[in-house]
Amino acid sequence: MNCTGVVAQRAVNDMIEAIIEELREEGGFTLPSFGTFTVCETKARQAVNPRTGEPVEVSAGRTVRFKASPGLKQAV
């Protein structure tokens, strides 16, 4: 691929924005031969502050999970 760093950075940023938009709208995104990103709900839970040892409450929320495709796993 013959392009400048600026052009490459712009392409990567555009792709990331498209993935984020798809995750927000559809809850998932598959990039063939790479893997699948899925939005998952997390439950509220108790955790421990590693510095103080104090218990802290972690609120419910959403996170993104990634599952690599078999081709990506084999390549790595």
N, CA, C and O atoms as CSV, one atom per row, in Angstrom:
chain,resi,resn,atom,element,x,y,z
A,1,MET,N,N,0.857,-1.169,0.000
A,1,MET,CA,C,0.000,0.000,0.000
A,1,MET,C,C,0.901,1.228,0.000
A,1,MET,O,O,1.817,1.332,0.815
A,2,ASN,N,N,0.648,2.127,-0.886
A,2,ASN,CA,C,1.494,3.306,-1.040
A,2,ASN,C,C,0.699,4.551,-0.645
A,2,ASN,O,O,0.017,5.148,-1.477
A,3,CYS,N,N,0.792,4.940,0.634
A,3,CYS,CA,C,0.105,6.149,1.093
A,3,CYS,C,C,0.903,6.766,2.238
A,3,CYS,O,O,1.752,6.115,2.847
A,4,THR,N,N,0.614,8.018,2.512
A,4,THR,CA,C,1.313,8.720,3.582
A,4,THR,C,C,0.749,8.302,4.936
A,4,THR,O,O,-0.326,7.709,5.020
A,5,GLY,N,N,1.482,8.618,5.980
A,5,GLY,CA,C,1.013,8.327,7.329
A,5,GLY,C,C,-0.272,9.052,7.657
A,5,GLY,O,O,-1.127,8.518,8.365
A,6,VAL,N,N,-0.418,10.261,7.150
A,6,VAL,CA,C,-1.630,11.050,7.403
A,6,VAL,C,C,-2.837,10.374,6.770
A,6,VAL,O,O,-3.892,10.269,7.397
A,7,VAL,N,N,-2.689,9.916,5.536
A,7,VAL,CA,C,-3.789,9.247,4.834
A,7,VAL,C,C,-4.135,7.934,5.540
A,7,VAL,O,O,-5.310,7.610,5.707
A,8,ALA,N,N,-3.125,7.190,5.948
A,8,ALA,CA,C,-3.360,5.930,6.654
A,8,ALA,C,C,-4.071,6.179,7.979
A,8,ALA,O,O,-4.998,5.448,8.328
A,9,GLN,N,N,-3.649,7.201,8.722
A,9,GLN,CA,C,-4.281,7.525,9.999
A,9,GLN,C,C,-5.739,7.916,9.800
A,9,GLN,O,O,-6.599,7.523,10.588
A,10,ARG,N,N,-6.019,8.674,8.767
A,10,ARG,CA,C,-7.390,9.080,8.466
A,10,ARG,C,C,-8.250,7.853,8.145
A,10,ARG,O,O,-9.397,7.764,8.584
A,11,ALA,N,N,-7.696,6.912,7.382
A,11,ALA,CA,C,-8.436,5.696,7.035
A,11,ALA,C,C,-8.739,4.865,8.283
A,11,ALA,O,O,-9.846,4.347,8.432
A,12,VAL,N,N,-7.766,4.739,9.167
A,12,VAL,CA,C,-7.967,3.986,10.406
A,12,VAL,C,C,-9.020,4.669,11.273
A,12,VAL,O,O,-9.899,3.998,11.814
A,13,ASN,N,N,-8.945,5.979,11.413
A,13,ASN,CA,C,-9.932,6.722,12.210
A,13,ASN,C,C,-11.331,6.561,11.641
A,13,ASN,O,O,-12.287,6.383,12.396
A,14,ASP,N,N,-11.468,6.623,10.310
A,14,ASP,CA,C,-12.778,6.447,9.673
A,14,ASP,C,C,-13.332,5.051,9.944
A,14,ASP,O,O,-14.526,4.890,10.197
A,15,MET,N,N,-12.468,4.048,9.892
A,15,MET,CA,C,-12.906,2.677,10.143
A,15,MET,C,C,-13.352,2.510,11.589
A,15,MET,O,O,-14.375,1.877,11.851
A,16,ILE,N,N,-12.601,3.067,12.526
A,16,ILE,CA,C,-12.971,2.977,13.939
A,16,ILE,C,C,-14.310,3.668,14.186
A,16,ILE,O,O,-15.152,3.139,14.911
A,17,GLU,N,N,-14.514,4.833,13.596
A,17,GLU,CA,C,-15.791,5.540,13.743
A,17,GLU,C,C,-16.939,4.709,13.193
A,17,GLU,O,O,-18.012,4.669,13.794
A,18,ALA,N,N,-16.732,4.040,12.053
A,18,ALA,CA,C,-17.776,3.203,11.459
A,18,ALA,C,C,-18.102,2.011,12.363
A,18,ALA,O,O,-19.269,1.651,12.514
A,19,ILE,N,N,-17.084,1.403,12.960
A,19,ILE,CA,C,-17.311,0.276,13.867
A,19,ILE,C,C,-18.089,0.736,15.094
A,19,ILE,O,O,-19.029,0.060,15.514
A,20,ILE,N,N,-17.715,1.870,15.675
A,20,ILE,CA,C,-18.414,2.393,16.853
A,20,ILE,C,C,-19.873,2.686,16.526
A,20,ILE,O,O,-20.763,2.355,17.310
A,21,GLU,N,N,-20.122,3.298,15.385
A,21,GLU,CA,C,-21.498,3.606,14.984
A,21,GLU,C,C,-22.313,2.323,14.829
A,21,GLU,O,O,-23.462,2.263,15.266
A,22,GLU,N,N,-21.732,1.308,14.217
A,22,GLU,CA,C,-22.428,0.034,14.028
A,22,GLU,C,C,-22.694,-0.647,15.371
A,22,GLU,O,O,-23.760,-1.230,15.564
A,23,LEU,N,N,-21.744,-0.579,16.295
A,23,LEU,CA,C,-21.953,-1.157,17.620
A,23,LEU,C,C,-23.094,-0.454,18.345
A,23,LEU,O,O,-23.912,-1.106,18.993
A,24,ARG,N,N,-23.156,0.861,18.241
A,24,ARG,CA,C,-24.236,1.617,18.891
A,24,ARG,C,C,-25.592,1.282,18.287
A,24,ARG,O,O,-26.570,1.110,19.014
A,25,GLU,N,N,-25.656,1.189,16.959
A,25,GLU,CA,C,-26.936,0.978,16.277
A,25,GLU,C,C,-27.385,-0.480,16.275
A,25,GLU,O,O,-28.568,-0.760,16.470
A,26,GLU,N,N,-26.459,-1.410,16.057
A,26,GLU,CA,C,-26.817,-2.812,15.869
A,26,GLU,C,C,-26.407,-3.723,17.021
A,26,GLU,O,O,-26.917,-4.837,17.138
A,27,GLY,N,N,-25.496,-3.265,17.868
A,27,GLY,CA,C,-25.055,-4.089,18.986
A,27,GLY,C,C,-23.962,-5.085,18.637
A,27,GLY,O,O,-23.552,-5.876,19.486
A,28,GLY,N,N,-23.486,-5.055,17.399
A,28,GLY,CA,C,-22.423,-5.971,17.003
A,28,GLY,C,C,-21.860,-5.598,15.650
A,28,GLY,O,O,-22.474,-4.855,14.883
A,29,PHE,N,N,-20.674,-6.129,15.369
A,29,PHE,CA,C,-20.010,-5.843,14.097
A,29,PHE,C,C,-19.051,-6.984,13.791
A,29,PHE,O,O,-18.245,-7.367,14.639
A,30,THR,N,N,-19.137,-7.528,12.577
A,30,THR,CA,C,-18.234,-8.596,12.156
A,30,THR,C,C,-17.346,-8.098,11.041
A,30,THR,O,O,-17.824,-7.566,10.039
A,31,LEU,N,N,-16.062,-8.274,11.217
A,31,LEU,CA,C,-15.077,-7.959,10.193
A,31,LEU,C,C,-14.576,-9.307,9.673
A,31,LEU,O,O,-13.797,-9.976,10.351
A,32,PRO,N,N,-15.018,-9.715,8.471
A,32,PRO,CA,C,-14.672,-11.042,7.960
A,32,PRO,C,C,-13.165,-11.295,8.006
A,32,PRO,O,O,-12.362,-10.397,7.751
A,33,SER,N,N,-12.809,-12.508,8.329
A,33,SER,CA,C,-11.423,-12.972,8.447
A,33,SER,C,C,-10.665,-12.305,9.590
A,33,SER,O,O,-9.454,-12.491,9.714
A,34,PHE,N,N,-11.359,-11.528,10.429
A,34,PHE,CA,C,-10.706,-10.879,11.563
A,34,PHE,C,C,-11.393,-11.264,12.862
A,34,PHE,O,O,-10.761,-11.830,13.753
A,35,GLY,N,N,-12.698,-10.959,12.980
A,35,GLY,CA,C,-13.414,-11.314,14.192
A,35,GLY,C,C,-14.705,-10.544,14.348
A,35,GLY,O,O,-15.119,-9.799,13.460
A,36,THR,N,N,-15.340,-10.739,15.506
A,36,THR,CA,C,-16.633,-10.134,15.788
A,36,THR,C,C,-16.571,-9.338,17.082
A,36,THR,O,O,-16.073,-9.817,18.100
A,37,PHE,N,N,-17.088,-8.113,17.024
A,37,PHE,CA,C,-17.233,-7.250,18.188
A,37,PHE,C,C,-18.700,-7.303,18.602
A,37,PHE,O,O,-19.583,-7.189,17.752
A,38,THR,N,N,-18.974,-7.475,19.899
A,38,THR,CA,C,-20.340,-7.558,20.392
A,38,THR,C,C,-20.481,-6.691,21.637
A,38,THR,O,O,-19.607,-6.698,22.504
A,39,VAL,N,N,-21.583,-5.943,21.728
A,39,VAL,CA,C,-21.880,-5.155,22.925
A,39,VAL,C,C,-22.574,-6.070,23.925
A,39,VAL,O,O,-23.550,-6.738,23.584
A,40,CYS,N,N,-22.076,-6.103,25.161
A,40,CYS,CA,C,-22.641,-6.939,26.216
A,40,CYS,C,C,-23.003,-6.071,27.418
A,40,CYS,O,O,-22.307,-5.111,27.746
A,41,GLU,N,N,-24.100,-6.431,28.060
A,41,GLU,CA,C,-24.514,-5.756,29.288
A,41,GLU,C,C,-23.761,-6.377,30.461
A,41,GLU,O,O,-23.603,-7.596,30.522
A,42,THR,N,N,-23.300,-5.550,31.386
A,42,THR,CA,C,-22.652,-6.052,32.594
A,42,THR,C,C,-23.537,-5.744,33.794
A,42,THR,O,O,-24.208,-4.713,33.833
A,43,LYS,N,N,-23.535,-6.633,34.760
A,43,LYS,CA,C,-24.336,-6.450,35.968
A,43,LYS,C,C,-23.556,-5.623,36.985
A,43,LYS,O,O,-22.327,-5.567,36.955
A,44,ALA,N,N,-24.296,-4.985,37.880
A,44,ALA,CA,C,-23.655,-4.298,39.007
A,44,ALA,C,C,-22.985,-5.362,39.871
A,44,ALA,O,O,-23.491,-6.476,40.003
A,45,ARG,N,N,-21.847,-5.010,40.455
A,45,ARG,CA,C,-21.120,-5.990,41.255
A,45,ARG,C,C,-20.240,-5.303,42.282
A,45,ARG,O,O,-19.995,-4.098,42.217
A,46,GLN,N,N,-19.779,-6.093,43.220
A,46,GLN,CA,C,-18.826,-5.623,44.221
A,46,GLN,C,C,-17.420,-5.934,43.712
A,46,GLN,O,O,-17.183,-7.003,43.151
A,47,ALA,N,N,-16.503,-5.017,43.906
A,47,ALA,CA,C,-15.101,-5.225,43.562
A,47,ALA,C,C,-14.260,-4.726,44.730
A,47,ALA,O,O,-14.792,-4.211,45.714
A,48,VAL,N,N,-12.953,-4.882,44.614
A,48,VAL,CA,C,-12.043,-4.449,45.671
A,48,VAL,C,C,-11.043,-3.469,45.084
A,48,VAL,O,O,-10.425,-3.737,44.054
A,49,ASN,N,N,-10.886,-2.323,45.754
A,49,ASN,CA,C,-9.874,-1.353,45.357
A,49,ASN,C,C,-8.512,-1.973,45.660
A,49,ASN,O,O,-8.218,-2.257,46.821
A,50,PRO,N,N,-7.665,-2.192,44.632
A,50,PRO,CA,C,-6.391,-2.872,44.877
A,50,PRO,C,C,-5.413,-2.076,45.744
A,50,PRO,O,O,-4.527,-2.667,46.362
A,51,ARG,N,N,-5.552,-0.767,45.801
A,51,ARG,CA,C,-4.641,0.053,46.619
A,51,ARG,C,C,-5.015,0.045,48.094
A,51,ARG,O,O,-4.151,-0.020,48.968
A,52,THR,N,N,-6.330,0.112,48.359
A,52,THR,CA,C,-6.770,0.237,49.747
A,52,THR,C,C,-7.377,-1.041,50.308
A,52,THR,O,O,-7.473,-1.200,51.525
A,53,GLY,N,N,-7.786,-1.948,49.435
A,53,GLY,CA,C,-8.454,-3.160,49.891
A,53,GLY,C,C,-9.917,-2.944,50.219
A,53,GLY,O,O,-10.606,-3.879,50.628
A,54,GLU,N,N,-10.407,-1.705,50.043
A,54,GLU,CA,C,-11.805,-1.401,50.341
A,54,GLU,C,C,-12.730,-1.982,49.280
A,54,GLU,O,O,-12.394,-1.990,48.096
A,55,PRO,N,N,-13.897,-2.469,49.702
A,55,PRO,CA,C,-14.879,-2.900,48.708
A,55,PRO,C,C,-15.484,-1.673,48.017
A,55,PRO,O,O,-15.735,-0.653,48.660
A,56,VAL,N,N,-15.712,-1.777,46.728
A,56,VAL,CA,C,-16.345,-0.702,45.967
A,56,VAL,C,C,-17.457,-1.294,45.117
A,56,VAL,O,O,-17.386,-2.447,44.690
A,57,GLU,N,N,-18.482,-0.490,44.878
A,57,GLU,CA,C,-19.610,-0.909,44.054
A,57,GLU,C,C,-19.335,-0.497,42.614
A,57,GLU,O,O,-19.075,0.674,42.338
A,58,VAL,N,N,-19.392,-1.455,41.699
A,58,VAL,CA,C,-19.238,-1.176,40.274
A,58,VAL,C,C,-20.632,-1.228,39.671
A,58,VAL,O,O,-21.315,-2.248,39.765
A,59,SER,N,N,-21.058,-0.131,39.050
A,59,SER,CA,C,-22.415,-0.066,38.518
A,59,SER,C,C,-22.553,-0.892,37.241
A,59,SER,O,O,-21.566,-1.212,36.578
A,60,ALA,N,N,-23.788,-1.226,36.916
A,60,ALA,CA,C,-24.083,-1.954,35.678
A,60,ALA,C,C,-23.729,-1.068,34.496
A,60,ALA,O,O,-23.726,0.158,34.609
A,61,GLY,N,N,-23.437,-1.676,33.388
A,61,GLY,CA,C,-23.078,-0.893,32.210
A,61,GLY,C,C,-23.005,-1.759,30.971
A,61,GLY,O,O,-23.571,-2.851,30.911
A,62,ARG,N,N,-22.300,-1.248,29.997
A,62,ARG,CA,C,-22.119,-1.970,28.739
A,62,ARG,C,C,-20.632,-2.020,28.417
A,62,ARG,O,O,-19.882,-1.094,28.727
A,63,THR,N,N,-20.223,-3.108,27.796
A,63,THR,CA,C,-18.834,-3.260,27.383
A,63,THR,C,C,-18.802,-3.940,26.022
A,63,THR,O,O,-19.808,-4.482,25.566
A,64,VAL,N,N,-17.655,-3.907,25.385
A,64,VAL,CA,C,-17.501,-4.541,24.078
A,64,VAL,C,C,-16.624,-5.773,24.239
A,64,VAL,O,O,-15.552,-5.715,24.842
A,65,ARG,N,N,-17.086,-6.869,23.699
A,65,ARG,CA,C,-16.320,-8.118,23.682
A,65,ARG,C,C,-15.847,-8.363,22.249
A,65,ARG,O,O,-16.502,-7.958,21.288
A,66,PHE,N,N,-14.704,-9.031,22.122
A,66,PHE,CA,C,-14.172,-9.365,20.805
A,66,PHE,C,C,-13.886,-10.850,20.749
A,66,PHE,O,O,-13.277,-11.409,21.661
A,67,LYS,N,N,-14.328,-11.491,19.669
A,67,LYS,CA,C,-14.013,-12.896,19.432
A,67,LYS,C,C,-13.276,-12.982,18.110
A,67,LYS,O,O,-13.816,-12.625,17.063
A,68,ALA,N,N,-12.051,-13.454,18.161
A,68,ALA,CA,C,-11.224,-13.566,16.959
A,68,ALA,C,C,-11.747,-14.678,16.061
A,68,ALA,O,O,-12.248,-15.696,16.537
A,69,SER,N,N,-11.622,-14.464,14.751
A,69,SER,CA,C,-12.027,-15.488,13.789
A,69,SER,C,C,-11.012,-16.629,13.812
A,69,SER,O,O,-9.874,-16.435,14.238
A,70,PRO,N,N,-11.415,-17.818,13.358
A,70,PRO,CA,C,-10.455,-18.925,13.292
A,70,PRO,C,C,-9.228,-18.583,12.441
A,70,PRO,O,O,-8.112,-18.976,12.781
A,71,GLY,N,N,-9.424,-17.860,11.349
A,71,GLY,CA,C,-8.299,-17.479,10.495
A,71,GLY,C,C,-7.303,-16.583,11.207
A,71,GLY,O,O,-6.093,-16.736,11.034
A,72,LEU,N,N,-7.806,-15.643,12.013
A,72,LEU,CA,C,-6.920,-14.758,12.773
A,72,LEU,C,C,-6.163,-15.551,13.832
A,72,LEU,O,O,-4.963,-15.353,14.025
A,73,LYS,N,N,-6.868,-16.449,14.518
A,73,LYS,CA,C,-6.215,-17.271,15.540
A,73,LYS,C,C,-5.095,-18.107,14.938
A,73,LYS,O,O,-4.022,-18.239,15.528
A,74,GLN,N,N,-5.348,-18.666,13.771
A,74,GLN,CA,C,-4.345,-19.501,13.119
A,74,GLN,C,C,-3.148,-18.670,12.657
A,74,GLN,O,O,-2.008,-19.129,12.728
A,75,ALA,N,N,-3.404,-17.457,12.189
A,75,ALA,CA,C,-2.333,-16.598,11.688
A,75,ALA,C,C,-1.403,-16.136,12.801
A,75,ALA,O,O,-0.215,-15.906,12.577
A,76,VAL,N,N,-1.952,-16.005,13.992
A,76,VAL,CA,C,-1.158,-15.535,15.124
A,76,VAL,C,C,-0.521,-16.724,15.790
A,76,VAL,O,O,0.199,-16.567,16.776
